[in-house]
Amino acid sequence: MRKVLLTPGPCMTSDTVRLASALPDLNHRDPEFLTLVQETKSRLLSVYPDTQAGWHPYLLGGSGTLAVESMISSCVPPNQSVLVLENGYYSGRIRDILKVHGITFQSIEHDWLSAWNFELIEESLKQGCFAVLGTHNETTTGRLNDISRLGKLCHQYGAYCFIDAMSSFGADPIDFTHIDVVCASANKCLHGIPGVAFVLVKDGELRESLKDIAPRSYYMNLPMYEGDQPPLTPPVPALQAFRQALREYPASGASARFDDYMSKANFVRKALLERGFQPAIPIDETSSTLTTVSLPEGHTYESWFDANREAGFILYGCKGELHNRFFQVSQMGETSLSDFEGWISAVDTILGY
């Protein structure tokens, strides 16, 4: 049976993307590989018109967490303090990364169902810090945090703005005006396969200073990936798949993918609300990529997951204390409206409607 992944990564991919990962063997010292890297970077920067000029991409072999850790460990100088904004499991992971690397930080911890408190953020910024680290789409709930307001506030107080855009990059609108570094992965809204992640750094003083920051890691040191020739053996098949996914990306950019996701999201959310499911956070504060709603009465997440899996649909579980209250369905990936119509039909069968 074909299983439809309604998960926020890995996502459903096209047949052509999967086939691209099975192209003939290619050595990373071959000039053909250089062409692969250059095309991938160029297409990546065209996803959002705002990044076509003035931004530099660093391609990395690994998961999205590798990109987050590379951004943090490479871009924060020694003896500098940062502010991390937590309102979910994944922004909490940023705090854990800071601890591992011994970086001084302050954290503003919010309830996982709450938006950022900008009064507290501004009070902290008045005390001074090198950078603020936040997550755009906090996948814990699907909340789309206000990074435009954050970026403006950061620059007002002379701090850099570092954004984890893992499950929003490529679909949700992003205001890059006051962002300095952003990281994401190939296998979410860009519809590649797992194994490639990236960091985009805005040209200017921060990027120029990266080479002067003592490396905290060998593999994750961004200046080592400055050029198009990889310093270490890269995940060639995953890069080939990523290039193909970017070739298939809408020519009109992220707005087209946003429209596609929202058409699916609107259908899903309306259908779930009609059946009594309750959203974890207000729908108008939610990303186009993810819907988080209450578990149906009489089901644990495990029993709900198993019932949906038997029907051919893979759902996603919430983290921590939300695990037994909510579940998640993602609109990202190579899914169609008919896939979601099929899922809602399966939901009705499972619930005996």
C-alpha positions in Angstrom: 0.0 0.0 0.0 1.2 3.5 -0.8 1.7 5.5 2.4 1.1 9.2 2.3 3.5 11.1 4.6 1.5 14.0 6.2 4.5 14.8 8.2 6.7 18.0 8.6 9.8 16.2 7.3 10.8 13.9 5.7 8.1 14.9 3.2 6.7 13.3 0.1 9.0 13.8 -2.9 8.4 13.5 -6.6 9.4 10.4 -8.6 12.0 12.6 -10.5 13.6 13.8 -7.3 14.0 10.3 -6.0 15.4 9.2 -9.4 17.9 12.1 -9.3 19.4 10.5 -6.2 20.1 7.4 -8.2 21.9 9.1 -11.1 25.3 7.5 -12.2 28.1 7.8 -9.6 29.7 11.2 -9.6 32.9 12.1 -7.8 32.9 15.4 -6.0 36.2 16.4 -7.7 34.7 16.1 -11.1 34.0 19.4 -12.9 30.4 18.2 -13.3 30.0 18.3 -9.6 31.1 21.9 -9.5 28.3 22.7 -12.0 25.8 20.8 -9.7 26.8 22.9 -6.7 26.7 26.2 -8.6 23.3 25.5 -10.0 21.9 24.4 -6.7 23.1 27.6 -5.0 21.8 29.8 -7.7 18.4 28.2 -7.6 18.3 28.2 -3.8 18.8 32.0 -3.8 16.0 32.4 -6.3 13.4 30.9 -4.0 12.9 34.3 -2.4 13.7 37.4 -4.6 15.1 39.2 -1.5 18.0 36.7 -1.4 19.1 36.8 -5.0 21.6 39.5 -4.2 23.5 40.2 -1.0 23.3 36.7 0.5 25.8 33.8 0.5 24.7 30.2 0.7 26.6 27.5 2.6 25.6 23.9 1.6 26.2 21.3 4.3 25.9 17.5 4.4 23.5 16.6 7.2 20.2 17.2 8.8 18.5 20.5 9.6 19.9 20.4 13.1 23.4 20.5 11.6 22.5 23.8 9.9 21.2 25.3 13.1 24.3 24.2 15.0 26.6 25.4 12.2 24.9 28.8 12.2 25.3 29.1 16.0 28.8 27.7 16.4 30.2 29.6 13.4 28.6 33.0 13.7 28.9 33.9 17.4 32.3 35.2 18.4 34.0 34.2 21.7 33.0 36.2 24.8 29.7 37.3 23.2 26.3 36.7 24.7 23.1 35.9 22.8 19.4 35.8 23.5 17.3 32.8 22.6 13.5 32.9 22.3 11.9 29.6 23.3 8.2 28.7 22.6 8.6 25.1 21.7 10.7 22.0 21.5 12.8 23.1 18.6 13.7 26.5 19.9 14.5 24.8 23.1 17.0 22.7 21.2 18.8 26.0 20.3 19.4 26.5 24.0 20.9 23.0 24.3 23.2 23.7 21.4 24.4 26.9 23.0 25.2 24.9 26.2 27.2 22.4 24.3 29.4 25.1 22.7 29.8 27.0 26.0 28.2 30.2 24.5 26.9 32.6 27.1 23.1 33.1 26.6 19.9 34.4 28.1 16.7 32.7 27.4 13.1 34.0 27.3 11.0 30.9 27.9 7.4 31.1 26.7 4.6 28.6 27.1 4.6 26.3 24.1 1.2 27.5 23.0 2.1 31.2 23.3 3.5 33.7 20.9 6.7 35.7 21.6 6.4 38.4 24.3 7.9 41.5 22.6 7.9 43.6 25.8 10.2 41.0 27.4 12.3 40.8 24.3 12.8 44.5 24.2 13.7 44.7 27.9 16.4 42.0 27.3 17.7 43.8 24.2 18.2 47.0 26.2 20.7 45.1 28.3 22.7 44.3 25.1 23.5 41.1 23.3 25.4 40.1 20.1 22.4 38.3 18.5 18.9 37.0 19.0 18.1 33.5 18.0 14.6 32.5 17.1 12.6 29.9 15.2 10.3 31.2 12.4 7.8 28.3 12.2 8.0 26.6 15.6 7.2 23.0 14.4 6.1 22.0 17.9 2.7 23.7 17.2 3.1 25.2 13.7 3.1 28.7 15.2 4.5 31.3 12.8 6.6 33.7 14.9 6.8 37.3 13.9 10.4 37.5 12.7 9.8 40.8 10.8 9.0 42.6 14.1 11.9 40.7 15.8 14.4 41.7 13.1 13.5 45.4 13.3 13.8 45.3 17.1 17.2 43.5 16.9 18.6 46.1 14.6 17.1 49.0 16.6 19.3 47.8 19.6 22.3 46.8 17.5 21.9 43.0 17.7 22.1 40.5 14.8 19.0 38.4 14.0 19.6 34.6 13.5 16.6 32.6 12.3 15.9 28.9 12.1 13.4 28.7 9.2 13.5 24.9 9.0 9.8 24.3 8.3 8.9 27.6 6.7 11.7 28.4 4.2 10.3 27.9 0.7 6.6 28.4 1.5 5.8 31.0 4.2 6.6 34.7 3.5 9.9 35.8 5.0 10.9 39.4 5.5 14.7 39.3 5.0 15.2 43.0 5.6 16.4 42.8 9.1 17.6 39.2 9.2 21.3 38.4 9.2 21.5 34.6 9.1 18.9 32.0 8.2 19.1 28.2 8.0 16.9 25.5 6.7 16.9 22.0 5.1 16.4 20.6 1.6 13.8 18.0 2.7 10.9 20.1 3.9 9.2 22.9 1.9 11.8 22.5 -0.9 10.8 18.8 -1.4 14.3 17.4 -1.6 15.4 14.2 0.3 17.1 14.3 3.7 20.9 14.8 3.8 21.4 18.4 2.7 21.0 21.5 4.8 22.1 25.1 4.3 22.9 28.4 6.0 22.4 31.7 4.3 24.5 34.6 5.6 23.8 38.2 4.5 26.8 39.9 3.0 28.5 42.5 5.2 30.4 42.8 8.4 29.2 39.6 10.0 30.0 37.4 7.1 33.4 39.0 6.6 34.2 38.3 10.3 33.4 34.6 10.2 36.9 33.7 9.2 38.2 35.4 12.3 36.0 33.4 14.7 37.9 30.6 16.3 36.3 27.3 15.1 34.2 25.5 17.7 33.8 22.5 15.4 35.8 21.2 12.5 32.9 19.8 10.4 30.5 22.6 11.1 32.8 25.6 10.5 31.0 27.6 7.8 34.1 29.4 6.4 35.4 26.0 5.3 32.4 25.8 2.9 32.9 29.2 1.4 33.6 28.1 -2.1 31.9 25.8 -4.5 34.5 23.0 -4.2 33.6 21.0 -1.1 36.4 20.5 1.5 35.0 17.1 2.6 33.1 14.4 0.8 29.5 15.7 0.4 26.3 13.7 0.1 26.4 13.7 -3.7 23.1 11.8 -4.3 21.2 14.0 -1.9 22.6 17.1 -3.6 21.5 15.8 -7.0 18.1 15.3 -5.6 18.1 18.8 -4.1 19.0 20.3 -7.5 16.1 18.4 -9.1 13.7 19.6 -6.4 14.8 23.2 -7.0 14.4 22.7 -10.8 10.8 21.6 -10.0 10.2 24.5 -7.6 7.6 27.0 -8.9 9.2 29.6 -11.2 7.3 32.3 -9.5 8.9 31.5 -6.2 7.7 31.0 -2.6 4.4 32.7 -3.1 3.3 29.9 -5.4 4.2 27.2 -3.0 2.5 29.1 -0.2 -0.7 29.2 -2.3 -0.5 25.4 -2.9 0.0 24.7 0.8 -2.8 27.1 1.9 -5.3 25.5 -0.5 -4.6 22.2 1.2 -4.5 23.7 4.7 -7.8 25.5 4.2 -9.5 22.3 3.2 -7.9 20.3 6.1 -8.6 22.9 8.8 -12.2 23.4 7.7 -12.8 19.6 7.6 -11.3 19.0 11.0 -13.1 21.9 12.7 -16.4 20.5 11.3 -15.6 17.2 12.9 -15.0 18.8 16.3 -11.2 18.8 16.3 -9.8 21.9 18.1 -6.7 23.8 17.0 -3.8 24.0 19.4 -3.2 27.7 18.5 -5.3 30.2 16.6 -5.5 29.3 12.9 -4.5 32.8 11.8 -1.2 32.4 13.8 -0.3 29.1 12.1 2.1 28.4 9.3 0.9 27.3 5.9 2.9 24.1 6.4 1.4 22.5 9.5 -1.9 22.0 11.3 -2.0 21.0 15.0 -5.3 19.8 16.4 -6.7 17.9 19.4 -6.7 14.1 19.5 -10.2 12.6 19.0 -11.9 11.5 22.1 -11.0 7.9 23.1 -7.6 7.9 21.3 -4.1 8.2 22.5 -1.6 9.5 20.0 -0.3 5.9 19.5 -3.7 4.5 18.8 -4.6 7.3 16.5 -1.3 7.0 14.6 -1.8 3.2 14.2 -5.3 3.6 12.9 -4.3 6.2 10.3 -1.2 4.2 9.3 -3.3 1.2 8.6 -5.4 3.4 6.3 -2.2 4.5 4.5 -1.6 7.9 6.1 1.4 8.8 8.4 0.7 11.5 10.9 3.1 13.3 13.3 3.1 13.4 17.1 3.6 16.4 19.3 6.4 16.8 21.8 6.5 16.9 25.5 3.3 17.6 27.4 1.4 18.2 24.2 1.9 14.6 23.1 -1.3 13.3 24.6 -3.3 16.3 23.7 -2.7 17.1 20.0 -1.5 15.6 16.8 -0.1 17.2 13.6 -0.7 16.9 9.9 1.6 18.7 7.4 0.6 20.3 4.1 4.2 20.3 2.9 5.7 17.9 0.4 4.5 16.5 -2.9 0.9 15.9 -1.8 -2.3 16.8 -3.6 -5.7 18.0 -2.5 -7.0 14.5 -3.3 -4.5 13.0 -0.8 -6.1 15.1 1.9 -9.6 14.3 0.7 -8.6 10.6 1.0 -7.2 11.2 4.5 -10.4 13.0 5.7 -12.4 10.1 4.3 -10.2 7.7 6.3 -10.7 9.8 9.4 -14.5 9.5 9.0 -14.1 5.7 8.7 -11.9 5.4 11.7 -14.3 7.6 13.8 -17.3 5.8 12.5 -19.0 8.8 10.9 
